[in-house]
Amino acid sequence: MKTKLHDTRNDFQAKTRHAMIELLNQQLADMIDLSLQSKQAHWNVKGPHFIGLHELFDKVAEELEEFTDGIAERAVELGGIALGTIQVVSKTRASRLTR
């Protein structure tokens, strides 16, 4: 998604910034998807190892949130927009599955 870049003090060329923002937004979609999958597992784990896995999946989701925030902020620092809505995540994941 090529959008108009916002003003920034970053001295990368516009073409480079666009490419980096696009890659960051792809990674952002992947991180959000993985985080949601971790929460899904956290909510639904059952069995004799319940508590250990329940806590593990919750910890994974928490750790991913920090990485997700950093990726989104970097896209904005480059003059872009962080595309982290569920609609964008769904569309990004669907397009990768059809390749």
C-alpha positions, 0 to 999 in steps of 0.5 A, spaced: 500 500 500 503 506 497 501 512 501 504 519 501 509 519 506 509 524 512 514 529 514 520 526 518 527 527 519 529 521 517 534 522 511 532 515 507 530 516 500 522 516 499 523 509 495 527 506 500 522 508 506 516 506 502 519 499 501 521 499 509 514 501 511 511 496 507 516 490 510 514 493 517 507 493 516 507 485 513 511 484 519 506 487 524 501 483 521 504 477 522 506 479 529 499 481 531 496 474 528 501 470 532 499 474 538 492 472 537 494 465 536 497 465 542 491 468 546 487 463 542 491 457 545 491 460 552 484 461 552 483 454 550 488 449 553 486 443 556 489 437 559 494 435 565 499 440 563 494 446 563 497 451 568 504 450 565 501 451 558 496 456 560 501 461 563 506 460 557 501 462 552 500 468 556 507 470 556 508 469 549 502 474 547 505 479 552 512 478 549 509 479 542 506 486 544 512 489 546 515 487 539 509 489 535 509 496 538 516 497 536 515 495 529 509 499 528 512 505 531 518 504 526 513 504 521 511 511 523 518 514 524 519 512 517 513 517 515 508 511 514 502 509 517 502 503 522 497 498 519 495 494 525 487 493 524 484 486 524 482 487 517 489 489 514 492 483 518 486 478 515 487 481 508 495 480 509 494 473 511 489 471 506 494 474 500 500 470 503 496 463 503 494 464 496 501 465 493 
